[in-house]
């Protein structure tokens, strides 16, 4: 039986894993709320995504009708990544996108859009709603161009931009700051949350497959937060850039934060998950979420109006399924039991 929510979950997991491939076991481990569904339901969802051109992999089919019976090396396609961007737009009050704001090679925002975005977001940053900036630089990128040529360098840079967009989805806009330097603006992200995000980007790149390019690719990242480290836009950019310079100077393939002690070797940070808001929903808020979901409406966070991620799970003895909801912006999570 086709489960649209499961299909969207599979596509989202593959988007976050790109450029790595996954198998059915990996998907079940990532989407535990669907793990009890029979394999046939998973294969139907994967086959539907394949027929839409959103995923590719090694498929095993049975009979004249080509019924899918097994899958390996599953990966998201370029069309799938575009579909994810369409159904999960960046939920920030940034200016309307214009083709002239995009870098022609990487298809992320350019330096001009970065400058205007930084000015706009910093103007709204407060202690309660901070703004974090992550500056990124590709390690030894000049060697890539010198040894393999500029087309190879462009290919590496493009793949890194794709990974960055996948990890950044629903979190903040990505920019090409200049050359091999990239940036992400994380509105309403604390320093700890921004560091966790930066570590995830660093690990995804370091563990990624950039074939046919033969060398390992790594990045260095600098993080700064307003108003903790700066009171205005230019100061925030300067502090994040200084932290990035420290990451390069202390060994590369590092995340550095303004004010980190200059120990050698510099500490490799552990990835920390963003913690959910401990306060729960009111009865009316829970009822509104359930009604919106079952009526096919958009389900929005009652706190910041972001589009919620919703997964359903049928429990024996209940007429309606349980819902597991989470907000990608504020970190809120809730389990809403069915009737």
Secondary structure, 3 states (H helix, E strand, C coil): CCCHHHHHHHHHHHHHHCCCCECHHHHHHHCHHHCCCCHHHHHHHHHHHHHCCCEEEEEEEECCCCEEEEEEEEEECHHHHHHHHHHCCCCCCCCCCCHHHECCCCCCECHHHHHHHHHHHHHHCCCCCCEEEEEEEECCHHHHHHHHCHHHHHHHHHHHHHHHHHHHCCCCCEEEEECCEEEEEEECCCHHHHHHHHHHHHHHHHCCCCCCCCCCCCEEEEEEEECCCECCHHHHHHHHHHHHHHHHHCCCCCEEECCCCCCCCCCCCCCCCCCCCCCCCCHHHHHHHHHHHHCCCCCECCCCCCECEEEEECCCCCCCCEEEEECCCCCCEEEECCC
